[in-house]
Amino acid sequence: MKKLLLITDAWYPQINGVVTTLTHMVTYLQQQQLAVEIIHPARFRTLPCPTYPDIRLVLTPWQVGKLIHDCQPDAVHIATEGPLGIAARSYLHKHHIPYTTSLHTKFPEYVSSRFSWVPLRWGYQFLRWFHRPSQQVLVTTESNARELRNAGLEHLQVWGRGVDTEQFRPQQRPANTDPVFLYVGRVAVEKNIEAFLRLRLPGRKRVVGDGPARADLQARYPDAEWVGFKTGQALVDEYARADVFVFPSLTDTFGLVMLEALACGTPIAAFPVTGPIDVVQPGVTGYLEQDLAKAAMQCLSLSRADCRQFAEANSWQQCAERFVQSLVPVFTNQEDDCAETSQ
């Protein structure tokens, strides 16, 4: 393979796990002297997504076909199920061009959390339709794969995730008199952050991140420390200085922030759901409980060195190698098919 075409509705300036993952994949491929072309929203006219203006929706997705034709890639990967992903799927399927896809979130649960009138079964029907032609569907964890198989999806391959243990590492910790419980991520309804804010815990709660639900939640929970987005060393310091990282999400399929916290030595309190059950080793790197406050308090006694050790075994290089191995070559008849379309 000499050139990969990556199609994604999630890209900079968005800050989320999908963008972080894809960025590391692109960096790895470029280090291997492979070319990568990315079709992303900034290449098109866009409008803000209803209820989430930070996400831009492409207005002219039908232009994707020409971009695919002009690129002449050796492999194609569709990373998201948004307007660009749907348009690319249509073009590739029509012209019998093989490709791979990935599934990063619990899309049906995500939609239902924002639009309560949308039943989960509609979301899973959409996922089955969208990913059916894909040669390989990359998913985050084994538990995520089991759920999706039970929902009727096929050709699933566990991809995993990684963490940069050089950037995210333990730091000198201040002598806190009170424990610090930390949340890092989007402040949005699908993240179930209110489950964290409602907890009765000693010490301080810190919220690192921003999003459409922040104004409302900050007004209703003024005792929490709302610090906004953090990046670089400032983000590392937040992880490393916290006593417990609380991950309240019920819809994430992994949660990169958990690996980042562990790399900084901070144990995790979470619900026993997909994502955390593949990352958290109960009694070693955190606790999984339906009673999230109980899990958070139990974490205070765990070894920070054990948390760091677990993170060191999960590198981005391993994740990127699995990604490359999953790619499928474009058939040699692509040029003929594309030529017919352009006429």
DRENTORMI-942816 format. One record per residue (C-alpha): residue number from 1; residue in one letter; x, y, z. Coordinates in nm, 2 decimals. Each point is the difference from the previous one (the first is absolute). Layout:
residues N
{r NUM; 'A'; {X; Y; Z}},
...
END
This chain:
residues 343
{r 1; 'M'; {0.00; 0.00; 0.00}},
{r 2; 'K'; {0.13; 0.34; -0.10}},
{r 3; 'K'; {-0.29; 0.23; 0.07}},
{r 4; 'L'; {-0.29; -0.01; 0.24}},
{r 5; 'L'; {-0.32; 0.20; -0.04}},
{r 6; 'L'; {-0.15; 0.08; 0.34}},
{r 7; 'I'; {-0.36; 0.13; 0.00}},
{r 8; 'T'; {-0.12; 0.15; 0.33}},
{r 9; 'D'; {-0.27; 0.24; 0.12}},
{r 10; 'A'; {0.20; 0.05; 0.32}},
{r 11; 'W'; {0.32; 0.20; -0.04}},
{r 12; 'Y'; {0.17; 0.32; 0.13}},
{r 13; 'P'; {-0.09; 0.23; 0.15}},
{r 14; 'Q'; {-0.21; -0.26; 0.19}},
{r 15; 'I'; {0.16; -0.14; 0.31}},
{r 16; 'N'; {-0.12; -0.35; 0.07}},
{r 17; 'G'; {0.11; -0.36; 0.01}},
{r 18; 'V'; {-0.08; -0.06; -0.37}},
{r 19; 'V'; {0.23; 0.28; -0.11}},
{r 20; 'T'; {0.27; -0.10; 0.24}},
{r 21; 'T'; {0.00; -0.36; -0.12}},
{r 22; 'L'; {0.00; 0.09; -0.37}},
{r 23; 'T'; {0.28; 0.25; 0.06}},
{r 24; 'H'; {0.22; -0.27; 0.14}},
{r 25; 'M'; {-0.08; -0.23; -0.29}},
{r 26; 'V'; {0.09; 0.26; -0.25}},
{r 27; 'T'; {0.32; 0.08; 0.18}},
{r 28; 'Y'; {0.10; -0.37; 0.01}},
{r 29; 'L'; {-0.07; -0.04; -0.38}},
{r 30; 'Q'; {0.20; 0.30; -0.09}},
{r 31; 'Q'; {0.29; -0.13; 0.21}},
{r 32; 'Q'; {-0.02; -0.31; -0.21}},
{r 33; 'Q'; {0.04; 0.21; -0.31}},
{r 34; 'L'; {-0.37; -0.05; -0.10}},
{r 35; 'A'; {-0.20; 0.28; -0.15}},
{r 36; 'V'; {-0.34; 0.09; 0.16}},
{r 37; 'E'; {-0.27; 0.22; -0.14}},
{r 38; 'I'; {-0.28; 0.10; 0.23}},
{r 39; 'I'; {-0.34; 0.10; -0.11}},
{r 40; 'H'; {-0.15; 0.20; 0.29}},
{r 41; 'P'; {-0.26; 0.28; 0.06}},
{r 42; 'A'; {0.24; 0.29; -0.03}},
{r 43; 'R'; {0.03; -0.08; -0.38}},
{r 44; 'F'; {-0.37; 0.08; -0.05}},
{r 45; 'R'; {-0.27; 0.25; 0.09}},
{r 46; 'T'; {-0.15; -0.09; 0.33}},
{r 47; 'L'; {-0.26; 0.09; 0.26}},
{r 48; 'P'; {-0.01; -0.05; 0.37}},
{r 49; 'C'; {-0.15; -0.33; 0.13}},
{r 50; 'P'; {-0.33; 0.06; 0.17}},
{r 51; 'T'; {0.04; -0.02; 0.38}},
{r 52; 'Y'; {0.38; -0.02; -0.04}},
{r 53; 'P'; {0.13; 0.30; -0.20}},
{r 54; 'D'; {0.37; -0.10; 0.05}},
{r 55; 'I'; {-0.06; -0.28; -0.25}},
{r 56; 'R'; {-0.02; 0.11; -0.36}},
{r 57; 'L'; {-0.23; -0.18; -0.25}},
{r 58; 'V'; {0.10; -0.01; -0.36}},
{r 59; 'L'; {-0.25; 0.17; -0.24}},
{r 60; 'T'; {0.13; -0.14; -0.33}},
{r 61; 'P'; {0.09; -0.37; 0.08}},
{r 62; 'W'; {-0.06; -0.10; -0.36}},
{r 63; 'Q'; {0.34; 0.15; -0.09}},
{r 64; 'V'; {0.16; -0.29; 0.18}},
{r 65; 'G'; {-0.01; -0.22; -0.31}},
{r 66; 'K'; {0.22; 0.23; -0.21}},
{r 67; 'L'; {0.25; 0.02; 0.29}},
{r 68; 'I'; {0.02; -0.37; 0.02}},
{r 69; 'H'; {0.05; -0.03; -0.37}},
{r 70; 'D'; {0.27; 0.27; -0.01}},
{r 71; 'C'; {0.18; -0.16; 0.29}},
{r 72; 'Q'; {0.05; -0.34; -0.16}},
{r 73; 'P'; {0.08; -0.16; 0.34}},
{r 74; 'D'; {0.14; -0.35; 0.07}},
{r 75; 'A'; {-0.24; -0.04; 0.30}},
{r 76; 'V'; {-0.30; 0.18; 0.13}},
{r 77; 'H'; {-0.12; 0.03; 0.36}},
{r 78; 'I'; {-0.33; 0.17; 0.11}},
{r 79; 'A'; {0.03; 0.10; 0.36}},
{r 80; 'T'; {-0.34; 0.14; 0.08}},
{r 81; 'E'; {-0.37; -0.04; -0.08}},
{r 82; 'G'; {-0.07; 0.37; -0.07}},
{r 83; 'P'; {-0.08; 0.17; -0.33}},
{r 84; 'L'; {0.35; -0.05; -0.14}},
{r 85; 'G'; {0.00; -0.36; 0.10}},
{r 86; 'I'; {-0.34; -0.07; -0.15}},
{r 87; 'A'; {0.09; 0.17; -0.33}},
{r 88; 'A'; {0.33; -0.19; -0.02}},
{r 89; 'R'; {-0.18; -0.33; 0.08}},
{r 90; 'S'; {-0.25; 0.06; -0.28}},
{r 91; 'Y'; {0.27; 0.08; -0.26}},
{r 92; 'L'; {0.23; -0.29; 0.10}},
{r 93; 'H'; {-0.28; -0.25; 0.02}},
{r 94; 'K'; {-0.14; 0.11; -0.34}},
{r 95; 'H'; {0.33; -0.04; -0.17}},
{r 96; 'H'; {0.10; -0.33; 0.17}},
{r 97; 'I'; {0.30; 0.16; 0.17}},
{r 98; 'P'; {0.10; -0.19; 0.32}},
{r 99; 'Y'; {0.05; 0.20; 0.32}},
{r 100; 'T'; {0.01; -0.03; 0.38}},
{r 101; 'T'; {-0.19; 0.18; 0.27}},
{r 102; 'S'; {0.03; 0.07; 0.37}},
{r 103; 'L'; {-0.26; 0.04; 0.27}},
{r 104; 'H'; {0.11; 0.23; 0.28}},
{r 105; 'T'; {-0.31; 0.07; 0.21}},
{r 106; 'K'; {-0.33; -0.15; 0.10}},
{r 107; 'F'; {-0.17; 0.19; -0.27}},
{r 108; 'P'; {-0.36; -0.12; 0.07}},
{r 109; 'E'; {0.03; 0.09; 0.37}},
{r 110; 'Y'; {0.17; 0.33; -0.09}},
{r 111; 'V'; {-0.29; 0.10; -0.22}},
{r 112; 'S'; {-0.27; -0.12; 0.24}},
{r 113; 'S'; {0.16; 0.20; 0.29}},
{r 114; 'R'; {-0.04; 0.32; -0.21}},
{r 115; 'F'; {-0.33; -0.09; -0.17}},
{r 116; 'S'; {-0.21; -0.21; 0.24}},
{r 117; 'W'; {-0.26; -0.07; -0.26}},
{r 118; 'V'; {0.25; -0.20; -0.21}},
{r 119; 'P'; {-0.01; -0.37; 0.10}},
{r 120; 'L'; {0.32; -0.19; 0.03}},
{r 121; 'R'; {-0.10; -0.25; -0.26}},
{r 122; 'W'; {0.00; 0.27; -0.27}},
{r 123; 'G'; {0.36; 0.08; 0.09}},
{r 124; 'Y'; {0.11; -0.36; -0.02}},
{r 125; 'Q'; {-0.19; -0.05; -0.33}},
{r 126; 'F'; {0.20; 0.29; -0.14}},
{r 127; 'L'; {0.33; -0.14; 0.13}},
{r 128; 'R'; {-0.07; -0.34; -0.16}},
{r 129; 'W'; {-0.08; 0.18; -0.33}},
{r 130; 'F'; {0.30; 0.23; 0.01}},
{r 131; 'H'; {0.27; -0.26; 0.09}},
{r 132; 'R'; {-0.14; -0.30; -0.20}},
{r 133; 'P'; {0.21; 0.06; -0.31}},
{r 134; 'S'; {0.32; 0.06; 0.20}},
{r 135; 'Q'; {0.27; -0.27; -0.04}},
{r 136; 'Q'; {0.11; 0.06; 0.37}},
{r 137; 'V'; {-0.18; 0.20; 0.27}},
{r 138; 'L'; {0.25; 0.11; 0.26}},
{r 139; 'V'; {-0.14; 0.02; 0.36}},
{r 140; 'T'; {0.16; 0.10; 0.32}},
{r 141; 'T'; {-0.02; -0.30; 0.23}},
{r 142; 'E'; {-0.11; -0.36; 0.03}},
{r 143; 'S'; {-0.30; 0.09; 0.21}},
{r 144; 'N'; {-0.10; 0.26; -0.27}},
{r 145; 'A'; {0.04; -0.27; -0.26}},
{r 146; 'R'; {-0.23; -0.24; 0.19}},
{r 147; 'E'; {-0.27; 0.26; 0.03}},
{r 148; 'L'; {0.02; 0.09; -0.37}},
{r 149; 'R'; {-0.01; -0.37; -0.11}},
{r 150; 'N'; {-0.31; -0.04; 0.22}},
{r 151; 'A'; {-0.15; 0.30; -0.19}},
{r 152; 'G'; {0.07; -0.17; -0.33}},
{r 153; 'L'; {0.32; 0.17; -0.12}},
{r 154; 'E'; {0.26; -0.21; -0.18}},
{r 155; 'H'; {0.37; 0.01; -0.11}},
{r 156; 'L'; {0.10; 0.14; 0.34}},
{r 157; 'Q'; {0.36; 0.04; 0.10}},
{r 158; 'V'; {0.13; 0.13; 0.33}},
{r 159; 'W'; {0.22; 0.30; -0.05}},
{r 160; 'G'; {0.07; 0.12; 0.35}},
{r 161; 'R'; {0.14; 0.34; 0.10}},
{r 162; 'G'; {0.33; 0.14; 0.13}},
{r 163; 'V'; {0.16; 0.27; 0.21}},
{r 164; 'D'; {0.31; 0.21; -0.03}},
{r 165; 'T'; {0.18; -0.10; 0.32}},
{r 166; 'E'; {0.28; 0.25; -0.07}},
{r 167; 'Q'; {-0.25; 0.29; 0.01}},
{r 168; 'F'; {-0.23; -0.14; 0.26}},
{r 169; 'R'; {0.21; -0.10; 0.30}},
{r 170; 'P'; {0.00; 0.04; 0.38}},
{r 171; 'Q'; {0.09; 0.35; 0.13}},
{r 172; 'Q'; {0.10; 0.13; 0.34}},
{r 173; 'R'; {-0.32; 0.01; 0.20}},
{r 174; 'P'; {-0.09; 0.28; 0.25}},
{r 175; 'A'; {-0.08; -0.09; 0.35}},
{r 176; 'N'; {-0.38; 0.01; -0.03}},
{r 177; 'T'; {-0.19; 0.02; 0.32}},
{r 178; 'D'; {-0.32; -0.11; -0.18}},
{r 179; 'P'; {-0.03; -0.25; -0.28}},
{r 180; 'V'; {-0.06; 0.12; -0.35}},
{r 181; 'F'; {-0.25; -0.18; -0.23}},
{r 182; 'L'; {0.05; 0.09; -0.36}},
{r 183; 'Y'; {-0.21; -0.02; -0.32}},
{r 184; 'V'; {0.16; 0.07; -0.34}},
{r 185; 'G'; {-0.20; 0.01; -0.32}},
{r 186; 'R'; {-0.28; 0.16; -0.19}},
{r 187; 'V'; {-0.27; 0.16; 0.21}},
{r 188; 'A'; {-0.29; -0.15; -0.18}},
{r 189; 'V'; {-0.31; -0.19; 0.09}},
{r 190; 'E'; {0.12; -0.33; -0.16}},
{r 191; 'K'; {0.30; 0.00; 0.24}},
{r 192; 'N'; {-0.23; -0.04; 0.30}},
{r 193; 'I'; {0.21; 0.26; 0.19}},
{r 194; 'E'; {-0.28; 0.08; 0.24}},
{r 195; 'A'; {0.04; -0.34; 0.16}},
{r 196; 'F'; {0.35; 0.12; 0.11}},
{r 197; 'L'; {-0.12; 0.35; 0.11}},
{r 198; 'R'; {-0.28; -0.15; 0.22}},
{r 199; 'L'; {0.24; -0.22; 0.19}},
{r 200; 'R'; {0.05; 0.07; 0.37}},
{r 201; 'L'; {0.37; -0.01; 0.04}},
{r 202; 'P'; {0.25; 0.16; 0.24}},
{r 203; 'G'; {0.25; 0.24; -0.15}},
{r 204; 'R'; {-0.02; 0.17; -0.34}},
{r 205; 'K'; {-0.16; -0.08; -0.34}},
{r 206; 'R'; {0.18; 0.14; -0.30}},
{r 207; 'V'; {-0.15; 0.01; -0.35}},
{r 208; 'V'; {0.25; 0.04; -0.29}},
{r 209; 'G'; {-0.17; 0.05; -0.33}},
{r 210; 'D'; {-0.28; 0.19; -0.17}},
{r 211; 'G'; {-0.31; -0.06; -0.20}},
{r 212; 'P'; {-0.36; 0.09; -0.06}},
{r 213; 'A'; {-0.12; -0.11; 0.35}},
{r 214; 'R'; {0.26; 0.20; 0.19}},
{r 215; 'A'; {-0.19; 0.32; 0.06}},
{r 216; 'D'; {-0.30; -0.18; 0.14}},
{r 217; 'L'; {0.20; -0.25; 0.21}},
{r 218; 'Q'; {0.23; 0.27; 0.13}},
{r 219; 'A'; {-0.29; 0.21; 0.12}},
{r 220; 'R'; {-0.16; -0.30; 0.18}},
{r 221; 'Y'; {0.33; -0.14; 0.15}},
{r 222; 'P'; {0.20; 0.31; 0.09}},
{r 223; 'D'; {0.20; -0.19; 0.27}},
{r 224; 'A'; {0.19; -0.19; -0.27}},
{r 225; 'E'; {0.31; 0.16; -0.14}},
{r 226; 'W'; {-0.06; 0.07; -0.37}},
{r 227; 'V'; {0.33; 0.06; -0.18}},
{r 228; 'G'; {-0.08; -0.04; -0.37}},
{r 229; 'F'; {0.21; -0.17; -0.26}},
{r 230; 'K'; {0.36; -0.09; 0.09}},
{r 231; 'T'; {0.27; -0.12; -0.24}},
{r 232; 'G'; {0.37; -0.09; 0.02}},
{r 233; 'Q'; {0.17; 0.01; 0.34}},
{r 234; 'A'; {-0.30; 0.18; 0.16}},
{r 235; 'L'; {-0.21; -0.31; -0.08}},
{r 236; 'V'; {0.27; -0.24; 0.13}},
{r 237; 'D'; {0.01; 0.20; 0.32}},
{r 238; 'E'; {-0.37; -0.03; 0.05}},
{r 239; 'Y'; {0.01; -0.38; -0.03}},
{r 240; 'A'; {0.31; -0.04; 0.21}},
{r 241; 'R'; {-0.11; 0.22; 0.29}},
{r 242; 'A'; {-0.35; -0.17; 0.03}},
{r 243; 'D'; {-0.05; -0.28; 0.24}},
{r 244; 'V'; {-0.27; -0.17; -0.20}},
{r 245; 'F'; {-0.12; 0.03; -0.36}},
{r 246; 'V'; {-0.38; -0.05; -0.02}},
{r 247; 'F'; {-0.13; -0.12; -0.33}},
{r 248; 'P'; {-0.38; 0.01; 0.01}},
{r 249; 'S'; {-0.08; -0.07; -0.37}},
{r 250; 'L'; {-0.23; -0.28; -0.09}},
{r 251; 'T'; {0.04; 0.05; -0.38}},
{r 252; 'D'; {0.37; 0.01; -0.07}},
{r 253; 'T'; {0.14; -0.31; -0.16}},
{r 254; 'F'; {0.35; 0.06; 0.15}},
{r 255; 'G'; {0.08; 0.34; 0.15}},
{r 256; 'L'; {0.36; 0.11; -0.08}},
{r 257; 'V'; {-0.01; 0.22; 0.30}},
{r 258; 'M'; {0.02; -0.31; 0.22}},
{r 259; 'L'; {0.33; -0.11; -0.15}},
{r 260; 'E'; {0.13; 0.36; 0.03}},
{r 261; 'A'; {-0.09; 0.01; 0.37}},
{r 262; 'L'; {0.15; -0.35; 0.07}},
{r 263; 'A'; {0.32; 0.11; -0.18}},
{r 264; 'C'; {0.02; 0.29; 0.26}},
{r 265; 'G'; {-0.05; -0.25; 0.28}},
{r 266; 'T'; {-0.36; 0.09; 0.08}},
{r 267; 'P'; {-0.25; -0.29; 0.06}},
{r 268; 'I'; {-0.35; 0.00; -0.16}},
{r 269; 'A'; {-0.34; -0.02; 0.15}},
{r 270; 'A'; {-0.27; -0.10; -0.26}},
{r 271; 'F'; {-0.32; -0.19; -0.06}},
{r 272; 'P'; {0.04; -0.37; -0.10}},
{r 273; 'V'; {-0.08; 0.06; -0.37}},
{r 274; 'T'; {0.16; -0.04; -0.34}},
{r 275; 'G'; {0.32; 0.20; -0.01}},
{r 276; 'P'; {0.09; 0.01; 0.37}},
{r 277; 'I'; {-0.03; -0.38; 0.03}},
{r 278; 'D'; {0.28; -0.04; -0.26}},
{r 279; 'V'; {0.22; 0.26; 0.15}},
{r 280; 'V'; {-0.04; -0.01; 0.38}},
{r 281; 'Q'; {0.14; -0.29; 0.20}},
{r 282; 'P'; {-0.21; 0.00; 0.31}},
{r 283; 'G'; {0.20; 0.03; 0.32}},
{r 284; 'V'; {0.32; 0.09; -0.20}},
{r 285; 'T'; {-0.06; 0.29; -0.23}},
{r 286; 'G'; {-0.34; 0.11; 0.12}},
{r 287; 'Y'; {-0.35; -0.12; 0.10}},
{r 288; 'L'; {-0.32; -0.07; -0.20}},
{r 289; 'E'; {-0.32; 0.05; 0.20}},
{r 290; 'Q'; {-0.36; 0.09; -0.06}},
{r 291; 'D'; {0.06; 0.22; 0.30}},
{r 292; 'L'; {0.25; 0.24; -0.15}},
{r 293; 'A'; {0.07; 0.18; 0.33}},
{r 294; 'K'; {0.10; -0.34; 0.15}},
{r 295; 'A'; {0.23; -0.06; -0.29}},
{r 296; 'A'; {0.16; 0.34; 0.03}},
{r 297; 'M'; {0.07; -0.04; 0.37}},
{r 298; 'Q'; {0.14; -0.35; -0.05}},
{r 299; 'C'; {0.25; 0.14; -0.25}},
{r 300; 'L'; {0.17; 0.21; 0.26}},
{r 301; 'S'; {0.18; -0.30; 0.14}},
{r 302; 'L'; {0.14; -0.13; -0.33}},
{r 303; 'S'; {0.36; 0.01; -0.12}},
{r 304; 'R'; {0.08; 0.27; -0.25}},
{r 305; 'A'; {0.30; -0.20; -0.12}},
{r 306; 'D'; {-0.23; -0.29; -0.10}},
{r 307; 'C'; {-0.21; 0.25; -0.21}},
{r 308; 'R'; {0.31; 0.12; -0.18}},
{r 309; 'Q'; {0.12; -0.35; -0.07}},
{r 310; 'F'; {-0.33; -0.09; -0.17}},
{r 311; 'A'; {0.01; 0.31; -0.23}},
{r 312; 'E'; {0.36; -0.08; -0.11}},
{r 313; 'A'; {-0.13; -0.33; -0.16}},
{r 314; 'N'; {-0.24; 0.19; -0.23}},
{r 315; 'S'; {0.20; 0.19; -0.26}},
{r 316; 'W'; {-0.12; 0.20; -0.30}},
{r 317; 'Q'; {0.24; -0.20; -0.22}},
{r 318; 'Q'; {-0.17; -0.33; 0.08}},
{r 319; 'C'; {-0.34; 0.17; -0.08}},
{r 320; 'A'; {0.13; 0.14; -0.33}},
{r 321; 'E'; {0.15; -0.33; -0.11}},
{r 322; 'R'; {-0.34; -0.17; 0.05}},
{r 323; 'F'; {-0.16; 0.28; -0.21}},
{r 324; 'V'; {0.25; -0.05; -0.29}},
{r 325; 'Q'; {-0.05; -0.38; 0.01}},
{r 326; 'S'; {-0.38; 0.05; -0.04}},
{r 327; 'L'; {0.02; 0.21; -0.32}},
{r 328; 'V'; {-0.10; -0.16; -0.33}},
{r 329; 'P'; {0.14; 0.09; -0.34}},
{r 330; 'V'; {-0.21; 0.18; -0.25}},
{r 331; 'F'; {-0.09; -0.22; -0.30}},
{r 332; 'T'; {0.19; 0.08; -0.32}},
{r 333; 'N'; {-0.33; 0.07; -0.18}},
{r 334; 'Q'; {-0.05; 0.31; 0.21}},
{r 335; 'E'; {0.13; 0.23; -0.28}},
{r 336; 'D'; {-0.25; -0.15; -0.25}},
{r 337; 'D'; {-0.29; 0.04; 0.24}},
{r 338; 'C'; {0.10; 0.35; 0.09}},
{r 339; 'A'; {0.05; 0.10; -0.36}},
{r 340; 'E'; {-0.35; -0.11; -0.09}},
{r 341; 'T'; {-0.14; 0.22; 0.29}},
{r 342; 'S'; {0.19; 0.31; -0.11}},
{r 343; 'Q'; {-0.13; -0.02; -0.36}},
END
